[in-house]
Amino acid sequence: MNIINWIVNNWVEIAAAFAAITQGARLIVKLTPTPRDDAVLASIIGVLKHVGLTSDTIVKKPSNLED
């Protein structure tokens, strides 16, 4: 029960850490030429999107900017 209270009290920091790690990994993957790390990151991002822990699922692009 103590861990649940800690997670509830620190969920903002946990989400920020996930976002920072994900963005850092995206930067590293863009800098490397191999497609293998792209595939690994894509699968990790897919799992995080399914859970709802990526900035892509939180921040939506306004519809007037899609053109």
N, C-alpha and C positions, 0 to 999 in steps of 0.2 A: 504494500500500500504506500510505502514511503517513496518508492520510485515513481509511482503515478502522480503523487503530489509534486514531486520535483519536475516531472515533464509538464504538468499543467502550469506550474509557476514559471517555467522557463521556455515555453513553446516559441516565443518570439526569437530568442537567441538560437534555438535549435533550427528553426526555419531559415534564419539568416545564415547559419553555418552551412546548411544544405545548399542554399543559393550560392554562397561564395565558393564552395567546393565545385559545384556544377559549372559555374562560370569560369573558374580557373582551369578546369578540365577541358572545357570547350576551347579556351585560348591555346592550351598546349596542343590539342588535337589539330587545330587550324595551322599551327606552326610546323607540325611534322608531316612529311610527305606520304607516310604509309597509310593504306586504307584499313589495315587491321584495327588500329586504335579508333578509327572512325566508327567501325562496326560495334566495337565494345561500348563506346560512349553512347551510340544510338540506342543500344539495348538498355543501358542504365537510364538514359533520359526517358525512354518509353515506360519503364517501371515507375519512375518518379512522376511522370505525367499521369499515369493511371492512379497513383495515390493522391496526386494533386499538389506535389511539392516542388514544382518548377515555376519559374517566373513566367514562362509562356502560358501556363494555364491560369495564372493569377492576374496578369496584366494583359488585357485585351486591347488590340489595335482598334481605334475608332473606325467606324465603317466609312467615313468620308476620306480616310487616308489610304484605302486599299487600292486606289487607282494607280 
